[in-house]
Amino acid sequence: MKNLLFILLNLSMSSSFFVQCQPKKDALIMKTEDTEFAITPCQITYKGKELPLGKPLDAWIQLLGTYSRHTGRGYVWDSLGIAINDWEANHEYVKELYIFFVNLDSKVGQAGKLQFAWQRKSFEFIEKDYQSIKEPMSEELKKRIIGRIEPKEKYIYPFTPYTQTVNLQGAPVKSGMSLNEVNKERSKIKGLEKMGYWDNDGDWSWDSGSTTIKTGEFREQKDHSSICPKQDYWYYITLRYSEGELEYLKVEYLSKENEK
């Protein structure tokens, strides 16, 4: 009887050790159907349907419904938290998709730190800053300040930011995630590289790959275009951080024909 118990105990311990020592499984990788937006090296989908990157606005309306607003920078779907940009392509095709995780009502938005609303500070932020000089703000001054602040409708930022999780190459990206948190999730999946600073500001300081910079665009340095050789286009995925806050995820379409 003692021998039998000893054998069973050994088997139990061996089984536990075997399970603990198993390599990480693909269960960590998000499935494309787990989220509304799923991004792989060769395809980007919304609710299971491929996004019409490189196609005219009509194709986007057919997929997403009628847009809410048109600003000088692009078309905005306020309720979805997204916008598209086609002005650089002379309105012939959509070049960029933005998924916004914050908007003008956010802390960085009110402080005038967002990329497409730089220095557009909210009245509340200006008033709070003005109070530091301990002088009351007159009604006339309030009216002048409010009159100089352009309305939210003129900016590309949706009235409602995107609150759900985006599947970026199998790893999650969502509102409030720091760059370190994004890269920690990516490190769990074999083959994914960290998102690092994309040095395209022309300041003669080579900071490419940095993960400590607080404001700028960050992306994987690997070029995935060779993975999809049959496609006549490629695209880049970047994450924009403003003062350490995740501002948006951008998909930029590039036609191979136009790049020749």
C-alpha positions as CSV (number, residue, x, y, z in Angstrom):
1,M,0.0,0.0,0.0
2,K,2.9,2.4,0.9
3,N,4.5,1.6,-2.4
4,L,1.3,2.4,-4.3
5,L,1.0,5.8,-2.5
6,F,4.7,6.5,-3.2
7,I,4.1,5.8,-6.9
8,L,1.0,7.9,-7.1
9,L,2.7,10.8,-5.3
10,N,5.6,10.7,-7.7
11,L,3.3,10.6,-10.7
12,S,1.4,13.6,-9.3
13,M,4.6,15.6,-8.8
14,S,5.9,14.7,-12.2
15,S,2.7,15.7,-13.8
16,S,2.7,19.1,-12.0
17,F,6.4,19.7,-13.0
18,F,5.6,18.8,-16.6
19,V,2.8,21.2,-16.8
20,Q,4.8,24.0,-15.2
21,C,7.7,23.5,-17.6
22,Q,5.6,23.5,-20.8
23,P,6.6,26.3,-23.2
24,K,4.2,29.3,-23.7
25,K,1.3,28.3,-25.9
26,D,-0.3,30.3,-28.6
27,A,-3.2,30.9,-26.3
28,L,-1.5,34.2,-25.5
29,I,-2.1,35.3,-29.1
30,M,-5.4,37.1,-29.6
31,K,-7.6,35.8,-32.4
32,T,-8.8,38.1,-35.1
33,E,-12.4,37.6,-34.1
34,D,-11.6,38.6,-30.5
35,T,-11.7,42.4,-31.2
36,E,-13.3,44.8,-33.7
37,F,-10.0,45.8,-35.2
38,A,-7.5,43.1,-35.9
39,I,-4.1,44.0,-37.4
40,T,-1.8,41.4,-39.0
41,P,1.3,42.0,-41.3
42,C,-0.8,41.4,-44.4
43,Q,-4.3,42.4,-43.4
44,I,-6.3,44.8,-41.3
45,T,-10.0,44.0,-40.5
46,Y,-12.9,45.6,-38.8
47,K,-15.5,43.2,-37.5
48,G,-14.1,40.5,-39.8
49,K,-14.1,42.6,-42.9
50,E,-11.0,43.9,-44.6
51,L,-10.5,47.7,-44.3
52,P,-10.5,49.4,-47.7
53,L,-7.1,51.0,-47.4
54,G,-6.1,52.6,-50.7
55,K,-9.7,52.9,-51.8
56,P,-12.0,56.0,-52.1
57,L,-14.2,57.3,-49.3
58,D,-17.3,55.5,-50.7
59,A,-15.8,52.2,-49.8
60,W,-15.3,53.3,-46.2
61,I,-18.9,54.6,-45.9
62,Q,-20.2,51.3,-47.2
63,L,-18.2,49.5,-44.4
64,L,-18.6,52.0,-41.5
65,G,-21.7,54.0,-42.4
66,T,-21.9,57.7,-43.0
67,Y,-19.2,59.8,-41.3
68,S,-20.0,62.4,-38.7
69,R,-17.8,65.3,-39.7
70,H,-15.3,66.4,-42.3
71,T,-12.4,68.5,-41.1
72,G,-9.4,69.9,-42.9
73,R,-7.5,66.8,-42.0
74,G,-10.0,64.0,-42.7
75,Y,-13.3,62.3,-42.1
76,V,-14.4,61.5,-38.5
77,W,-16.8,58.9,-37.1
78,D,-17.5,60.4,-33.7
79,S,-19.3,57.5,-32.2
80,L,-16.7,55.0,-33.4
81,G,-13.7,56.9,-32.1
82,I,-11.9,56.8,-35.5
83,A,-11.0,59.0,-38.5
84,I,-9.5,58.6,-41.9
85,N,-7.3,60.9,-43.9
86,D,-7.2,61.2,-47.7
87,W,-6.2,64.8,-48.3
88,E,-2.5,64.0,-49.1
89,A,-3.8,61.6,-51.8
90,N,-5.9,64.3,-53.5
91,H,-9.0,62.5,-52.3
92,E,-8.4,59.6,-54.7
93,Y,-7.9,57.0,-52.0
94,V,-7.7,56.8,-48.2
95,K,-4.1,56.9,-47.0
96,E,-4.4,56.8,-43.2
97,L,-6.7,55.4,-40.5
98,Y,-6.6,56.8,-37.0
99,I,-8.0,55.0,-33.9
100,F,-8.1,57.7,-31.2
101,F,-7.8,56.6,-27.5
102,V,-8.0,60.2,-26.2
103,N,-9.6,63.4,-27.5
104,L,-9.7,67.1,-26.7
105,D,-11.5,66.5,-23.4
106,S,-8.6,64.4,-22.1
107,K,-6.0,65.7,-19.7
108,V,-3.4,66.0,-22.5
109,G,-6.0,67.5,-24.8
110,Q,-7.0,70.2,-22.4
111,A,-3.4,71.1,-21.9
112,G,-2.8,71.5,-25.6
113,K,-0.5,68.6,-26.0
114,L,-2.2,66.6,-28.7
115,Q,-0.4,66.3,-32.1
116,F,-3.2,67.8,-34.2
117,A,-4.3,70.3,-31.6
118,W,-1.0,71.5,-30.3
119,Q,-1.4,74.5,-28.0
120,R,-5.2,74.4,-28.3
121,K,-5.8,74.7,-24.5
122,S,-9.2,74.5,-23.0
123,F,-10.7,77.5,-21.2
124,E,-10.7,75.5,-17.9
125,F,-6.9,74.8,-18.3
126,I,-6.2,78.5,-19.1
127,E,-8.3,79.7,-16.2
128,K,-6.6,77.4,-13.8
129,D,-3.2,78.5,-15.1
130,Y,-4.3,82.2,-14.8
131,Q,-5.3,81.7,-11.2
132,S,-1.6,81.1,-10.4
133,I,-1.1,84.9,-10.6
134,K,-3.8,85.4,-8.0
135,E,-5.7,87.9,-10.0
136,P,-9.4,87.5,-10.8
137,M,-10.3,87.0,-14.5
138,S,-12.7,89.7,-15.8
139,E,-15.7,88.7,-17.8
140,E,-14.4,90.6,-20.8
141,L,-11.2,88.6,-20.7
142,K,-13.1,85.4,-20.4
143,K,-15.1,86.2,-23.5
144,R,-11.9,87.1,-25.5
145,I,-10.2,83.8,-24.4
146,I,-13.2,81.7,-25.2
147,G,-13.6,83.5,-28.6
148,R,-10.0,82.5,-29.6
149,I,-10.5,78.8,-28.8
150,E,-11.6,77.0,-32.0
151,P,-14.6,74.7,-31.5
152,K,-14.0,70.9,-31.2
153,E,-15.8,70.3,-34.5
154,K,-12.8,71.7,-36.5
155,Y,-10.5,69.1,-35.1
156,I,-10.1,65.5,-36.2
157,Y,-10.4,64.1,-32.7
158,P,-13.7,62.2,-32.2
159,F,-16.1,63.3,-29.6
160,T,-16.0,59.8,-28.2
161,P,-12.5,58.1,-28.0
162,Y,-12.2,54.4,-28.8
163,T,-12.5,52.4,-25.6
164,Q,-12.1,48.8,-26.8
165,T,-9.0,46.7,-27.3
166,V,-7.2,46.6,-30.6
167,N,-5.6,43.3,-31.7
168,L,-2.1,44.5,-32.9
169,Q,-0.3,41.4,-34.3
170,G,-1.8,39.2,-31.6
171,A,-1.1,41.6,-28.7
172,P,-3.5,44.0,-27.1
173,V,-3.4,47.7,-27.4
174,K,-6.0,49.8,-25.6
175,S,-6.7,53.2,-23.9
176,G,-4.4,54.0,-21.0
177,M,-1.7,51.5,-21.8
178,S,1.8,52.8,-21.4
179,L,4.5,52.0,-23.9
180,N,6.1,49.7,-21.4
181,E,2.8,47.8,-21.0
182,V,2.4,47.5,-24.8
183,N,5.9,46.1,-25.1
184,K,5.4,43.7,-22.2
185,E,2.4,42.2,-23.9
186,R,4.3,42.0,-27.2
187,S,7.2,40.2,-25.5
188,K,4.9,37.3,-24.7
189,I,4.6,36.5,-28.4
190,K,7.4,34.9,-30.3
191,G,8.6,37.0,-33.3
192,L,7.2,40.3,-32.1
193,E,9.6,43.2,-31.5
194,K,9.1,46.1,-29.2
195,M,7.6,49.4,-30.4
196,G,10.3,52.0,-30.4
197,Y,10.5,55.7,-31.2
198,W,10.3,56.5,-34.9
199,D,12.9,59.2,-35.4
200,N,11.4,61.3,-38.2
201,D,11.5,64.8,-36.6
202,G,14.6,66.0,-38.4
203,D,16.3,67.3,-35.3
204,W,19.7,65.7,-36.1
205,S,19.4,63.6,-33.0
206,W,19.2,59.8,-33.8
207,D,16.8,58.5,-31.2
208,S,15.3,55.7,-33.3
209,G,14.2,52.7,-31.2
210,S,14.1,54.6,-27.9
211,T,11.4,53.6,-25.4
212,T,12.0,56.4,-22.9
213,I,10.8,59.4,-25.0
214,K,7.4,60.7,-23.8
215,T,6.1,62.3,-27.0
216,G,6.3,61.0,-30.5
217,E,5.4,58.1,-32.8
218,F,6.5,54.6,-32.0
219,R,6.6,51.6,-34.2
220,E,8.2,48.2,-34.8
221,Q,11.4,48.7,-36.7
222,K,11.0,45.5,-38.7
223,D,9.8,45.8,-42.3
224,H,7.0,43.3,-42.9
225,S,6.6,44.0,-46.6
226,S,8.5,40.9,-47.6
227,I,6.0,38.7,-45.8
228,C,3.3,39.7,-48.3
229,P,5.0,39.7,-51.6
230,K,1.8,39.4,-53.7
231,Q,0.4,42.7,-52.4
232,D,0.9,45.8,-54.4
233,Y,1.0,47.9,-51.3
234,W,2.2,47.9,-47.7
235,Y,1.4,49.8,-44.6
236,Y,3.1,51.0,-41.4
237,I,1.5,50.8,-37.9
238,T,2.5,53.5,-35.4
239,L,1.5,54.4,-31.9
240,R,1.4,58.0,-31.0
241,Y,2.2,59.0,-27.4
242,S,1.7,62.5,-26.1
243,E,3.3,63.2,-22.7
244,G,3.4,59.5,-22.1
245,E,-0.4,59.1,-22.8
246,L,-1.4,56.8,-25.7
247,E,-3.1,59.2,-28.2
248,Y,-3.8,57.1,-31.3
249,L,-2.9,54.1,-33.4
250,K,-2.2,55.0,-37.0
251,V,-2.3,52.8,-40.1
252,E,-0.5,54.4,-43.0
253,Y,-1.1,53.0,-46.5
254,L,1.7,53.1,-49.1
255,S,1.3,52.1,-52.7
256,K,4.3,50.3,-54.1
257,E,3.6,51.8,-57.5
258,N,3.7,55.4,-56.0
259,E,6.9,54.6,-54.1
260,K,8.9,53.6,-57.2
